[in-house]
Amino acid sequence: MSSTLHTSPRQRWTGLAVLVLAVTLVAVDATVLSLAIPSISETLRPSGTQLLWIGDAYSFVLAGLLVSMGALSDRIGRKKLLLAGSTAFGVASLLAAYAPGPGWLILARALLGVAGATIMPSTLSLIRGLFPDDRERATAIGIWGAGATAGAALGPVVGGALLEHFWWGSVFLLNIPVVLLLLVLGAWLLPESRDPRPGRWDVLSVLLSLAGVIGVVYAVKEAAAHGVARWDVPVAAVLGAAALTVFVRRQLRLPAPLLDVRLFADRRFTAAVLASLTALIGLSGVVFVTSQYLQLVRGYEPLQAGLAELPAFAGAVVGGLLTARLVRRTGARAALTAGLLAMGLGVGMIGWVQQDTTYLVVAAAFLIVGTAEGVVYTLGADLVLGAAPADKAGAASAVSETAYELGTALGIALVGSVATSLYASGLAVPAGTGPEAAARAGESLGGAVEAAAGLPAALAEPLLASARGAFVHGMNVAAVLAGASLLAASALAWRLLRGLPRTAQHEDRQVQHEEQPVQYEDRQVQQQPAERVKADA
């Protein structure tokens, strides 16, 4: 609800608290699994490829459906879709917790992605309606972004604590009480909002976007892991690219598209989406490999590893909360570019971490990466909302969230695949090791640790030494590549935002937008001028 609906600040901020709870739920599920990977490897015995799919199936499906679900929330009501999706999220969490094999766990993670796709865009678009005032909305988005990163922070810590005492499925049961609380508070505190002129929800566009995203990402993931020689890689790439091309052309023809692709003509919008995508590739990829490094190379217990990663996520919370103040001082162009630059340097530091590197170096890299990511992610969401009409907030928010989730999936796929590929090529299995143990060790570092447990010390020690050395080398190379991509993204963001007027979203001057009608519980109100985040000329 907005001030034009004569709602009190208390009602607005309590509504925000519910939305932060929702986004925290989805963020926790994106990271809580990272520390459970060694336990899952030991219990379910997935192959190296299955292990990557367990990690990224959630984000792949979520990314493929976010735009479609964002548009659906504009049509049927954002609150309604949020509560329905939360219910489905709880059911899928139960299935994941008791999955009997790797295939079932991948399926459950995909279903969690479907449910999560209904939650994420609804939260950000409801913020657009709750806070029509520019200053309040900037603060609210900062808190929302901090909630997302706080959830990512809680994931490894709480997951590590659970894994100290329970089996790996307990990390999914963590979602159930959060879902119940969200359903009760959301039904009570949140207003309903929707597009008053939604148009038809085009099912063909939904299928095209899902097929396109999953096809392209699958091709990238498999090419990074196995090369392009396999027949399925070029086929998936061509089919995915073709589906995305048809999707874009269809959106340009539809009177009520799922996604107004003309939004990408706004350089603020494009820069924000690309920045969010690249930042999450770097963050999620590094977290994926360093979680294994901390446990399987340095020998940390799950809870200890979760606490070791805390500087990254604590920094992200601080970065999100400080974004509005930073933008007021420097402008969006400088803030976004500096965030990407700092993040690239922090990720690159992981490229020089060895088995015996002091933890202070690792913690410093985590802190730099997390703080910079908090700024980039929060500012990206702010820029996206400022560029979109109010009545299309759901679809526009979904683009921002698609970049977030697609970046998470690509980070695990690309960084994880590079690390896995280099690990496999660098592993030296000692002579005398049985073929089954050798094959198991070649799949992943977790497999090598498990295989070594069944070997005599004369074979186990050199196998573990080689496996750990090969994994660290793969992690180093992957981190340097991820850091270089972030540096390139910082240069691109600086170029895209060049020449844009330095608006005063947080100052006295306001750039006026055309007023947009927004419907709340069948009442029409006039939306306040949409915000314009300032950008350096």
C-alpha positions, 0 to 999 in steps of 0.5 A: 500500500502507498501513502496515497491509500492513507496507510501509516508508515507502520503498515508499510514497514510491517508489510516490508518485513513479510516480503523480506521474510519471503525473499530470505526463504528463497535465498536460504535455499540457494546457499544452504545446500553448498555445505551439504554437498560432501554429505550428499556425495557420501550418501546418495553417490551422485556422479560429478555431473549429477552433483552439479545438477543438484547444485544448479537445477533449482536456479536453472528452473527458477531463472527460466520461469521468473519472467513468466511468473512475474507477468502472471503476478501482474495479472492474477495478483501479486499477493495471491501468487506469493502465498500460493508459491510459498505453499508449493515451496513447502511441499517441494522442500519435504520431497527434497528432504526425503529424496531416495536418490540423486535423480529424485533430489534433482527433481525436487530441486527443480520443483523448488525452482518452480515454486521459488519463481512465484515468490521472488518477483512478487516481493519486489513488485509489491515493494513498488506498490507499498512505497511509491515515494522515491526515498522510502522505496530506495531504503526499502529496496536496500533492506530487501536486498540485505534480507536476500543476502542475509538469507544467503548468509544464514544458509551455510551457518544454519545448514552447517549447524544442522549437519553437525547433528542431523542428516543432509535432508534437514537443510530442506526441512528448515524451510517448513517453519518459515513457510508457515510463518510467511503464509500466516503473516502474508495473508494478514499484512500484505495488500493485493495488487495487480495490473488493472489492464493485464491482457492475456498470459501467453502460454507459448511465451512461457514455454519459449522462455523456459526452453530458451533459458534452460537450453542455452545454460545447459549447453554452456554448462556441458561445454565447460565440463566436457567440451563441445564434441558431444552432440547434445551441446550444440543441439541444446545451444541451437535450440535454446538460442532459437527459442529465445529468438522466437520469444523476443520476436513474439513479445514485440508483436503481442499487445500484452507481452510477458516481457516488454523487451523494449525496456532493454533500450533503456541503458540503465535497465540493461546495465543493471541486468548485466551487472546483477548477472555477472556479479552473481556468477562470480559470487555463487561460483566462488561460494560453490567451490570454496565450500568444498575447499574449506571442508575437503581441503582444509578439513573444516567441519560443516558449521566451521565452514559456514562461519568461515564464509560469513564475511562474504554474506555479512559484507553483502548485508552491509553493502545493501544497506549502504547502497542508497547513501553511496549513490547519493554521494557518487551517483549510480554510474560510479557506484555500480562500476566501483562495485563490480571492480571491487568484486572482480579484485576480491574474486581474483584473490581466490586465484592465489589461495593455496592449501596452507594460505592463512584464513585471513586472506580468504576472509578478506577476499570474502568480505570484499566480494560480499560487500561489493555484491551487496551494492551491485545487487541492490542498486541493480534492482533499484535501477530496474524498478526505476526504468519500468512502468508501475503497472508492469512492476512484476514483469520488470522485477522478474528480469532483475530476479532472473539475472540473480538466479541465472547468475547463480546457476551459471556461476555454479555451472561455469565456475564449478565445471571449470574447477571440476574439469581441471580437477579431473585432468590434474588428478594423479591416481597412485598405481595399485588403486582399484578401478572403482576407487579410481573412477570414484576419485576422478568424479569429484573431490568428495569422491576422492575423499570417500575412495581414500577412506577404503584404501590402505594408508600407502595409497590413500595419502598420495591420492588425497594429496593429489586430489586436493592439489588438483582441486585447488588448482582448478579453484584458482583458475576458475576464480581468476576467470570469474574475476576477469569477467567482473572487471570486464563487466565494470567497464561495460557498465561504465560505458552503458551509463555514460552520458545519462543525466545525473538525476537527483533521486535522493536529492531535491530535484526529481525527474517526473515520470508519467503517472501510472494507475495501480489497482489495490483491492479494486481501487484505482490510485495514481502512482507517485512519480517513478524513481530515477536513480542518478547516473554519472554523466 
